[in-house]
Amino acid sequence: MNSKALFDQVSLQCSRVTTHSYSTSFSLGIRFLSSDIRNSIYSIYGFVRFADEIVDTFHNYPKRDLLIEFKRDTHKAIDDGISLNPILNSFQHTVNEYNIDRKLIDTFLKSMEMDLDDQEYNQEKYEEYILGSAEVVGLMCLKVFTLGDESLYRKLTPFAMKLGSAFQKVNFLRDVQDDFENLGRNYFPNVDLQILDDHSKKMIEQDIEDDFQIGLEGIKQLPKRARLGVYLAYVYYRGLLRKIRRTPGSTIRQKRIRIPNTGKFTLFVASYIRHNVGLL
């Protein structure tokens, strides 16, 4: 193995470790993707996770400067085909291999930039944020899932966007306490999170259900290489939404809703069986 190949392997390992360290659920889902695309999804997740960390956790550091530098380094890595930042080196390899549109990357980073400022979101800003923070991430992954088949990519684009939207909106509900109390964020337009009354909560939940229904139709049309892994992520987030629906708004404001690891494995085993007997 030449030195560059070894460096690329080390870079990929960093993306894999990042995924496993930050997300048990996504890690399990990725394991059920075909081996020929698994590493590329690790690379996308590592990139997204690092950008999100800048705006969510680096409070004692110049977050705006760090994000500007991260964006500059991202484009340089893609242009040069290499970066000494292993996460970006891994990501650029996937971007260049699958010809991922730079507009998707910039739209994602724009949403990360929106998180630098405390703000109340109106409907337009809400939709803009979800587009960048979730829908385009789904499209980056779809580029990998379709292996360059542009016709299939275009066909599945609206479904991938709805699925990404559903995942993000579930995250918003799950993370209400941290987002609102600690980060000063309220993504939901015209919703008072200090109250989060049952009517507002049910409206948000129904909106997510509608996104999930459309997203599931897309999952059924995914190539076999990607279908099970994405379906497992879908099942986990639907399970999380069901738990949120059973939880009063006042409780959601006080603690983060979780599915314990034992519950995740139970969901995944049932989903694996359902998929393999052709019920999906």
LUMVEXPA-764246 format. One record per residue (C-alpha): residue in three letters; z, y, x. Coordinates in steps of 0.05 Angstrom, whole numbers, plus 5000, padded with zeros to 4 digits. Layout:
// LUMVEXPA-764246
alaZYX/...
// end
This chain:
// LUMVEXPA-764246
met500050005000/asn498050675029/ser503051245032/lys500151624972/ala500351004928/leu507550894948/phe509251624932/asp505851554864/gln509950924851/val516351284869/ser514351874824/leu513151394766/gln519951084778/cys523051774770/ser519651864703/arg521951174681/val529151304703/thr528951974667/thr526851644602/his532051094607/ser537551594624/tyr536152074568/ser533651644510/thr535650934493/ser531250934431/phe524851174464/ser526050714523/leu526350114476/gly520150344439/ile516150444504/arg517949734526/phe513949474467/leu507649854486/ser502249484524/ser503749464599/asp497249834614/ile499550474578/arg507150424585/asn507650814651/ser503451394624/ile508251484566/tyr514151484614/ser510552044652/ile509552464589/tyr516752364568/gly519352554637/phe515353204636/val517553384566/arg524853214581/phe525153654644/ala522154254608/asp527054164551/glu532954114599/ile531154794629/val532055154562/asp537554724533/thr542554604589/phe541455044650/his545755604622/asn548455854688/tyr541555914720/pro535556374710/lys532355954656/arg526456404643/asp524656424717/leu525455664722/leu520855554663/ile515556024691/glu515955654757/phe515654984721/lys509355194683/arg506055454747/asp507754814784/thr505154394727/his498254704729/lys498154684804/ala499853944803/ile494153804754/asp489254214795/asp491353914862/gly492353204838/ile499153184871/ser506053504870/leu512253424911/asn516053454846/pro515752704828/ile516152834753/leu510153304756/asn506452844804/ser507252284754/phe505252734696/gln499053014730/his496552314742/thr496752164668/val493752834649/asn487852744696/glu486852004680/tyr486552114605/asn483552814605/ile489353114566/asp487453814542/arg491154374579/lys491854724513/leu496554184489/ile500854284551/asp500955044545/thr502655004471/phe508554554487/leu511055024541/lys510355614494/ser515255274446/met520055164504/glu519455904519/met521256064446/asp527955704458/leu529956214511/asp531656724458/asp536556654400/gln532656764336/glu532256604262/tyr525756244246/asn521256454189/gln516155954162/glu510756174210/lys515156124272/tyr518055464247/glu511055154242/glu509155454310/tyr515255154343/ile514154464313/leu506854474333/gly508754604406/ser515154214413/ala513053584376/glu506053544347/val502353664412/val506853174448/gly504652654397/leu497452844413/met498652764488/cys501152054474/leu495251934427/lys490452094484/val493651514522/phe493851044462/thr486451134447/leu484251044520/gly479051594517/asp476051394450/glu474752094424/ser472551874355/leu479051484344/tyr483152044374/arg480152554325/lys481152074267/leu488551964283/thr490252674303/pro493052914236/phe497352284230/ala500152354300/met501853084287/lys505652914223/leu509452354258/gly511452824314/ser513453344263/ala517852834227/phe521352634291/gln522753354309/lys525453544241/val530152944243/asn532453194311/phe533753884281/leu538353574228/arg541753114277/asp543053674327/val545054224278/gln552054284308/asp549654384380/asp543554804363/phe547155274316/glu554255304344/asn552755264419/leu545555504428/gly545156014371/arg538955694340/asn537055594268/tyr530155294263/phe530055204187/pro527255824151/asn531456104094/val537155604105/asp544255844119/leu546855324168/gln553955594160/ile553655284091/leu547854774092/asp548454654018/asp546054003985/his539854333955/ser537354594023/lys538953944057/lys535253534005/met529153994010/ile528953894086/glu529853134079/gln524153084028/asp519653484074/ile521152984129/glu519852394083/asp513052674066/asp511452734140/phe513752024152/gln509351744097/ile503152064127/gly505351864197/leu506051134177/glu498851104153/gly496751314223/ile501250794257/lys497650254217/gln491050484247/leu493350514320/pro490450024369/lys494749404379/arg496749634448/ala500750204418/arg502350014347/leu508849634355/gly512050124404/val510550714359/tyr512750334297/leu519450194329/ala520450934343/tyr518551074271/val523550554245/tyr529150844288/tyr527951554263/arg527351324190/gly533950974199/leu536951604228/leu534352004169/arg537351514120/lys544151594154/ile543452354152/arg541752324078/arg548251954065/thr552252464105/pro554653124073/gly551953764103/ser559053974122/thr559753354165/ile552953454199/arg555254144220/gln561353844254/lys558553244291/arg552052944316/ile549652374274/arg548151744314/ile545951024306/pro550150594353/asn546350154403/thr548049534363/gly544849854302/lys538750054342/phe537649344366/thr538449074295/leu533149564270/phe528449394327/val529148634318/ala527748684244/ser521749144257/tyr519048684311/ile519248104262/arg516148514207/his510548744253/asn509048044280/val508647714212/gly503548234190/leu507848624141/leu506249284175/
// end
